[in-house]
Amino acid sequence: MLHLNEEEKKYLLDSIRSIKDFPKPGIVFKDITTLLNNAKAFGFLMNHLEQRYKSFDLDFIVGIESRGFIFGAALATRLKIGFVPIRKPKKLPYITISQKYSLEYGVDEVQMHVDAFANKSGAKVLLIDDLIATGGTAKASIELIKQTNANCVEACFLINLKDLGGDKEISKLTNIYNVLEI
Ligand code: AMP
């Protein structure tokens, strides 16, 4: 399966900015806006994802709010398939299904429209987000996709913060592809 070589990974990684102590002390926020406004880097990433996924015979790309929408929608148009958003509660206007998940303090929830996969039974879908940290959001998203009987064939992240171990949790549920690991 298609992966980037070390030089290509470094090129993409160098296009992503790190912001210390955002949104709170102790967090190093990976700012992908510097990749997005760099047409060469964004195009390189999208070419790579298109090459990797064009043979997967996918039915839909599912993106996690909000940066997963950017990469997911761009990839969906390249693959000529539909895009489905997973959102935080009370954002989607039609009938939704929900999946709750635990945070360090409290719970959060992700939602998707009940007819997101246009009632296609066993739809083959790819889940995508910009970054995996603890994996909580992605795990709940995979469970949400499973509620519809769709088949999440892979979860793709631009960046895996590997010390947090979220990738190990996700690989118990589906294949995982991390473009970059730090
Ligand atoms: P988690 O559920 O812990 O895997 O968190 C993943 C979600 O939080 C993704 O949607 C990311 O966009 C966002 N996120 C978590 N940590 C960071 C970080 N250090 N930099 C940028 N985004 C982050």
py3Dmol code that shows the C-alpha trace and the ligand (Angstrom):
import py3Dmol

protein = """\
ATOM      1  CA  MET A   1       0.000   0.000   0.000  1.00  0.00           C
ATOM      2  CA  LEU A   2       1.193   3.466  -0.874  1.00  0.00           C
ATOM      3  CA  HIS A   3       3.175   5.380   1.794  1.00  0.00           C
ATOM      4  CA  LEU A   4       5.386   8.468   1.620  1.00  0.00           C
ATOM      5  CA  ASN A   5       9.182   8.189   1.848  1.00  0.00           C
ATOM      6  CA  GLU A   6      11.106   9.999   4.594  1.00  0.00           C
ATOM      7  CA  GLU A   7      11.969  12.992   2.400  1.00  0.00           C
ATOM      8  CA  GLU A   8       8.328  13.437   1.374  1.00  0.00           C
ATOM      9  CA  LYS A   9       7.213  13.181   5.009  1.00  0.00           C
ATOM     10  CA  LYS A  10       9.729  15.823   6.035  1.00  0.00           C
ATOM     11  CA  TYR A  11       8.512  18.101   3.250  1.00  0.00           C
ATOM     12  CA  LEU A  12       4.903  17.888   4.511  1.00  0.00           C
ATOM     13  CA  LEU A  13       5.866  18.098   8.181  1.00  0.00           C
ATOM     14  CA  ASP A  14       7.869  21.261   7.511  1.00  0.00           C
ATOM     15  CA  SER A  15       4.744  22.841   6.019  1.00  0.00           C
ATOM     16  CA  ILE A  16       2.824  22.406   9.322  1.00  0.00           C
ATOM     17  CA  ARG A  17       3.275  25.011  12.062  1.00  0.00           C
ATOM     18  CA  SER A  18       3.476  24.140  15.780  1.00  0.00           C
ATOM     19  CA  ILE A  19       1.916  26.575  18.254  1.00  0.00           C
ATOM     20  CA  LYS A  20       2.951  26.091  21.880  1.00  0.00           C
ATOM     21  CA  ASP A  21       0.361  26.399  24.682  1.00  0.00           C
ATOM     22  CA  PHE A  22      -2.680  26.576  22.378  1.00  0.00           C
ATOM     23  CA  PRO A  23      -5.563  26.302  23.214  1.00  0.00           C
ATOM     24  CA  LYS A  24      -4.244  25.783  26.751  1.00  0.00           C
ATOM     25  CA  PRO A  25      -0.890  25.495  28.530  1.00  0.00           C
ATOM     26  CA  GLY A  26       1.009  22.295  27.779  1.00  0.00           C
ATOM     27  CA  ILE A  27      -0.586  21.617  24.356  1.00  0.00           C
ATOM     28  CA  VAL A  28       1.506  21.936  21.193  1.00  0.00           C
ATOM     29  CA  PHE A  29      -1.134  22.643  18.562  1.00  0.00           C
ATOM     30  CA  LYS A  30      -0.423  21.390  15.044  1.00  0.00           C
ATOM     31  CA  ASP A  31      -1.584  24.222  12.787  1.00  0.00           C
ATOM     32  CA  ILE A  32      -2.367  22.855   9.333  1.00  0.00           C
ATOM     33  CA  THR A  33      -3.393  26.272   7.920  1.00  0.00           C
ATOM     34  CA  THR A  34       0.226  26.715   6.782  1.00  0.00           C
ATOM     35  CA  LEU A  35      -0.081  23.509   4.758  1.00  0.00           C
ATOM     36  CA  LEU A  36      -3.433  24.606   3.288  1.00  0.00           C
ATOM     37  CA  ASN A  37      -2.213  28.006   2.114  1.00  0.00           C
ATOM     38  CA  ASN A  38       0.811  26.364   0.465  1.00  0.00           C
ATOM     39  CA  ALA A  39      -0.631  25.189  -2.867  1.00  0.00           C
ATOM     40  CA  LYS A  40       2.349  22.928  -3.570  1.00  0.00           C
ATOM     41  CA  ALA A  41       2.211  21.154  -0.188  1.00  0.00           C
ATOM     42  CA  PHE A  42      -1.604  20.845  -0.163  1.00  0.00           C
ATOM     43  CA  GLY A  43      -1.573  19.549  -3.737  1.00  0.00           C
ATOM     44  CA  PHE A  44       1.194  17.077  -2.905  1.00  0.00           C
ATOM     45  CA  LEU A  45      -0.787  15.703   0.043  1.00  0.00           C
ATOM     46  CA  MET A  46      -4.004  15.426  -1.959  1.00  0.00           C
ATOM     47  CA  ASN A  47      -2.206  13.692  -4.865  1.00  0.00           C
ATOM     48  CA  HIS A  48      -0.812  11.186  -2.386  1.00  0.00           C
ATOM     49  CA  LEU A  49      -4.195  10.495  -0.792  1.00  0.00           C
ATOM     50  CA  GLU A  50      -5.822  10.165  -4.218  1.00  0.00           C
ATOM     51  CA  GLN A  51      -3.176   7.670  -5.342  1.00  0.00           C
ATOM     52  CA  ARG A  52      -3.509   5.662  -2.141  1.00  0.00           C
ATOM     53  CA  TYR A  53      -7.295   5.482  -2.108  1.00  0.00           C
ATOM     54  CA  LYS A  54      -8.238   5.316  -5.788  1.00  0.00           C
ATOM     55  CA  SER A  55      -8.125   1.494  -5.766  1.00  0.00           C
ATOM     56  CA  PHE A  56     -10.126   1.111  -2.525  1.00  0.00           C
ATOM     57  CA  ASP A  57     -13.469   1.218  -4.338  1.00  0.00           C
ATOM     58  CA  LEU A  58     -14.897   3.503  -1.634  1.00  0.00           C
ATOM     59  CA  ASP A  59     -18.506   4.704  -1.563  1.00  0.00           C
ATOM     60  CA  PHE A  60     -18.068   7.699   0.787  1.00  0.00           C
ATOM     61  CA  ILE A  61     -15.464   9.745   2.606  1.00  0.00           C
ATOM     62  CA  VAL A  62     -16.447  10.653   6.187  1.00  0.00           C
ATOM     63  CA  GLY A  63     -14.729  13.711   7.683  1.00  0.00           C
ATOM     64  CA  ILE A  64     -14.596  14.660  11.375  1.00  0.00           C
ATOM     65  CA  GLU A  65     -15.399  18.268  12.325  1.00  0.00           C
ATOM     66  CA  SER A  66     -13.770  20.468  11.486  1.00  0.00           C
ATOM     67  CA  ARG A  67     -10.408  19.995   9.808  1.00  0.00           C
ATOM     68  CA  GLY A  68     -11.405  16.538   8.618  1.00  0.00           C
ATOM     69  CA  PHE A  69     -13.925  18.336   6.387  1.00  0.00           C
ATOM     70  CA  ILE A  70     -11.162  20.071   4.452  1.00  0.00           C
ATOM     71  CA  PHE A  71      -9.134  16.979   3.554  1.00  0.00           C
ATOM     72  CA  GLY A  72     -12.196  14.739   3.321  1.00  0.00           C
ATOM     73  CA  ALA A  73     -14.173  16.926   0.948  1.00  0.00           C
ATOM     74  CA  ALA A  74     -11.131  17.556  -1.262  1.00  0.00           C
ATOM     75  CA  LEU A  75     -10.441  13.810  -1.460  1.00  0.00           C
ATOM     76  CA  ALA A  76     -14.097  12.952  -2.139  1.00  0.00           C
ATOM     77  CA  THR A  77     -14.235  15.190  -5.218  1.00  0.00           C
ATOM     78  CA  ARG A  78     -10.982  13.709  -6.504  1.00  0.00           C
ATOM     79  CA  LEU A  79     -12.352  10.171  -6.087  1.00  0.00           C
ATOM     80  CA  LYS A  80     -15.744  11.264  -7.488  1.00  0.00           C
ATOM     81  CA  ILE A  81     -17.608   9.968  -4.429  1.00  0.00           C
ATOM     82  CA  GLY A  82     -19.798  11.603  -1.779  1.00  0.00           C
ATOM     83  CA  PHE A  83     -18.651  13.328   1.410  1.00  0.00           C
ATOM     84  CA  VAL A  84     -20.319  12.890   4.831  1.00  0.00           C
ATOM     85  CA  PRO A  85     -19.659  15.186   7.827  1.00  0.00           C
ATOM     86  CA  ILE A  86     -19.464  13.971  11.439  1.00  0.00           C
ATOM     87  CA  ARG A  87     -20.261  16.921  13.685  1.00  0.00           C
ATOM     88  CA  LYS A  88     -20.515  18.001  17.289  1.00  0.00           C
ATOM     89  CA  PRO A  89     -24.069  17.985  18.774  1.00  0.00           C
ATOM     90  CA  LYS A  90     -26.798  20.306  17.540  1.00  0.00           C
ATOM     91  CA  LYS A  91     -25.055  21.317  14.323  1.00  0.00           C
ATOM     92  CA  LEU A  92     -26.770  18.996  11.843  1.00  0.00           C
ATOM     93  CA  PRO A  93     -30.299  20.028  10.825  1.00  0.00           C
ATOM     94  CA  TYR A  94     -31.943  16.690   9.935  1.00  0.00           C
ATOM     95  CA  ILE A  95     -32.520  13.516  12.061  1.00  0.00           C
ATOM     96  CA  THR A  96     -29.225  12.415  13.614  1.00  0.00           C
ATOM     97  CA  ILE A  97     -27.639   9.374  15.214  1.00  0.00           C
ATOM     98  CA  SER A  98     -25.204   9.955  18.086  1.00  0.00           C
ATOM     99  CA  GLN A  99     -22.265   8.400  19.844  1.00  0.00           C
ATOM    100  CA  LYS A 100     -21.015   9.643  23.212  1.00  0.00           C
ATOM    101  CA  TYR A 101     -17.392   9.335  24.332  1.00  0.00           C
ATOM    102  CA  SER A 102     -15.400  10.113  27.481  1.00  0.00           C
ATOM    103  CA  LEU A 103     -13.039  13.028  27.833  1.00  0.00           C
ATOM    104  CA  GLU A 104     -10.509  13.542  30.621  1.00  0.00           C
ATOM    105  CA  TYR A 105     -13.282  15.439  32.408  1.00  0.00           C
ATOM    106  CA  GLY A 106     -16.841  14.708  31.263  1.00  0.00           C
ATOM    107  CA  VAL A 107     -18.299  13.399  28.029  1.00  0.00           C
ATOM    108  CA  ASP A 108     -18.584  14.592  24.460  1.00  0.00           C
ATOM    109  CA  GLU A 109     -20.628  13.390  21.527  1.00  0.00           C
ATOM    110  CA  VAL A 110     -20.447  13.088  17.738  1.00  0.00           C
ATOM    111  CA  GLN A 111     -23.409  13.036  15.380  1.00  0.00           C
ATOM    112  CA  MET A 112     -24.189  12.104  11.795  1.00  0.00           C
ATOM    113  CA  HIS A 113     -27.347  12.297   9.718  1.00  0.00           C
ATOM    114  CA  VAL A 114     -29.371   9.087   9.866  1.00  0.00           C
ATOM    115  CA  ASP A 115     -29.433   8.889   6.035  1.00  0.00           C
ATOM    116  CA  ALA A 116     -25.813   9.992   5.571  1.00  0.00           C
ATOM    117  CA  PHE A 117     -24.967   7.014   3.355  1.00  0.00           C
ATOM    118  CA  ALA A 118     -28.109   7.487   1.270  1.00  0.00           C
ATOM    119  CA  ASN A 119     -29.447   4.174   2.637  1.00  0.00           C
ATOM    120  CA  LYS A 120     -26.749   2.271   0.716  1.00  0.00           C
ATOM    121  CA  SER A 121     -26.397  -0.934   2.752  1.00  0.00           C
ATOM    122  CA  GLY A 122     -22.830  -1.963   3.601  1.00  0.00           C
ATOM    123  CA  ALA A 123     -21.348   1.256   2.180  1.00  0.00           C
ATOM    124  CA  LYS A 124     -17.520   1.202   2.096  1.00  0.00           C
ATOM    125  CA  VAL A 125     -16.289   4.334   3.814  1.00  0.00           C
ATOM    126  CA  LEU A 126     -12.987   5.984   4.713  1.00  0.00           C
ATOM    127  CA  LEU A 127     -12.835   8.070   7.903  1.00  0.00           C
ATOM    128  CA  ILE A 128     -10.477  11.045   7.791  1.00  0.00           C
ATOM    129  CA  ASP A 129      -9.237  13.697  10.216  1.00  0.00           C
ATOM    130  CA  ASP A 130      -6.230  15.983  10.458  1.00  0.00           C
ATOM    131  CA  LEU A 131      -4.816  14.538  13.668  1.00  0.00           C
ATOM    132  CA  ILE A 132      -5.183  11.657  16.114  1.00  0.00           C
ATOM    133  CA  ALA A 133      -4.260  12.311  19.742  1.00  0.00           C
ATOM    134  CA  THR A 134      -6.012  10.077  22.324  1.00  0.00           C
ATOM    135  CA  GLY A 135      -8.201   8.596  19.582  1.00  0.00           C
ATOM    136  CA  GLY A 136     -11.452   9.284  21.470  1.00  0.00           C
ATOM    137  CA  THR A 137     -13.076  11.300  18.685  1.00  0.00           C
ATOM    138  CA  ALA A 138     -12.091   8.825  15.986  1.00  0.00           C
ATOM    139  CA  LYS A 139     -13.218   5.798  18.048  1.00  0.00           C
ATOM    140  CA  ALA A 140     -16.657   7.338  18.612  1.00  0.00           C
ATOM    141  CA  SER A 141     -16.827   8.213  14.898  1.00  0.00           C
ATOM    142  CA  ILE A 142     -16.088   4.608  13.880  1.00  0.00           C
ATOM    143  CA  GLU A 143     -18.780   3.393  16.281  1.00  0.00           C
ATOM    144  CA  LEU A 144     -21.183   5.926  14.775  1.00  0.00           C
ATOM    145  CA  ILE A 145     -20.438   4.633  11.270  1.00  0.00           C
ATOM    146  CA  LYS A 146     -21.007   1.047  12.513  1.00  0.00           C
ATOM    147  CA  GLN A 147     -24.449   2.026  13.838  1.00  0.00           C
ATOM    148  CA  THR A 148     -25.506   2.512  10.204  1.00  0.00           C
ATOM    149  CA  ASN A 149     -24.125  -0.920   9.136  1.00  0.00           C
ATOM    150  CA  ALA A 150     -21.640   0.831   6.888  1.00  0.00           C
ATOM    151  CA  ASN A 151     -18.122  -0.612   6.669  1.00  0.00           C
ATOM    152  CA  CYS A 152     -15.301   1.673   7.798  1.00  0.00           C
ATOM    153  CA  VAL A 153     -12.475   0.156   5.753  1.00  0.00           C
ATOM    154  CA  GLU A 154      -9.749   2.513   6.984  1.00  0.00           C
ATOM    155  CA  ALA A 155      -9.203   5.555   9.212  1.00  0.00           C
ATOM    156  CA  CYS A 156      -6.727   8.088   7.830  1.00  0.00           C
ATOM    157  CA  PHE A 157      -4.973  10.853   9.753  1.00  0.00           C
ATOM    158  CA  LEU A 158      -2.528  13.419   8.474  1.00  0.00           C
ATOM    159  CA  ILE A 159      -0.706  13.421  11.842  1.00  0.00           C
ATOM    160  CA  ASN A 160      -0.480  10.740  14.538  1.00  0.00           C
ATOM    161  CA  LEU A 161       0.741  11.936  17.945  1.00  0.00           C
ATOM    162  CA  LYS A 162       2.047   8.459  18.621  1.00  0.00           C
ATOM    163  CA  ASP A 163       3.022   8.894  22.296  1.00  0.00           C
ATOM    164  CA  LEU A 164      -0.667   9.317  23.162  1.00  0.00           C
ATOM    165  CA  GLY A 165      -1.471   5.809  21.909  1.00  0.00           C
ATOM    166  CA  GLY A 166      -4.753   6.652  20.159  1.00  0.00           C
ATOM    167  CA  ASP A 167      -3.577   4.813  17.046  1.00  0.00           C
ATOM    168  CA  LYS A 168      -3.426   1.512  18.982  1.00  0.00           C
ATOM    169  CA  GLU A 169      -7.055   1.905  20.056  1.00  0.00           C
ATOM    170  CA  ILE A 170      -8.176   2.627  16.504  1.00  0.00           C
ATOM    171  CA  SER A 171      -6.243  -0.295  15.027  1.00  0.00           C
ATOM    172  CA  LYS A 172      -8.381  -2.621  17.186  1.00  0.00           C
ATOM    173  CA  LEU A 173     -11.414  -1.374  15.237  1.00  0.00           C
ATOM    174  CA  THR A 174     -10.196  -0.828  11.664  1.00  0.00           C
ATOM    175  CA  ASN A 175      -7.088  -0.348   9.520  1.00  0.00           C
ATOM    176  CA  ILE A 176      -5.303   2.891  10.252  1.00  0.00           C
ATOM    177  CA  TYR A 177      -3.108   4.991   7.966  1.00  0.00           C
ATOM    178  CA  ASN A 178      -1.119   7.904   9.382  1.00  0.00           C
ATOM    179  CA  VAL A 179       0.538  10.045   6.716  1.00  0.00           C
ATOM    180  CA  LEU A 180       2.915  11.542   9.333  1.00  0.00           C
ATOM    181  CA  GLU A 181       3.915  10.382  12.833  1.00  0.00           C
ATOM    182  CA  ILE A 182       5.432  12.601  15.487  1.00  0.00           C
TER     183      ILE A 182
END
"""
ligand_1 = """\
23
AMP
P -8.438 12.937 20.159
O -9.918 12.636 20.233
O -7.784 13.102 21.497
O -7.708 11.951 19.267
O -8.318 14.378 19.492
C -8.386 14.507 18.106
C -9.083 15.781 17.698
O -8.601 16.904 18.418
C -8.815 16.042 16.226
O -10.026 16.477 15.614
C -7.751 17.118 16.206
O -8.007 18.055 15.194
C -7.808 17.763 17.595
N -6.475 17.851 18.253
C -6.094 17.187 19.368
N -4.828 17.497 19.711
C -4.393 18.370 18.790
C -3.134 19.049 18.568
N -2.073 18.893 19.387
N -3.022 19.853 17.490
C -4.079 20.021 16.655
N -5.267 19.412 16.796
C -5.438 18.604 17.852
"""
view = py3Dmol.view(width=600, height=400)
view.addModel(protein, "pdb")
view.setStyle({"model": 0}, {"cartoon": {"style": "trace"}})
view.addModel(ligand_1, "xyz")
view.setStyle({"model": 1}, {"stick": {}})
view.zoomTo()
view.show()
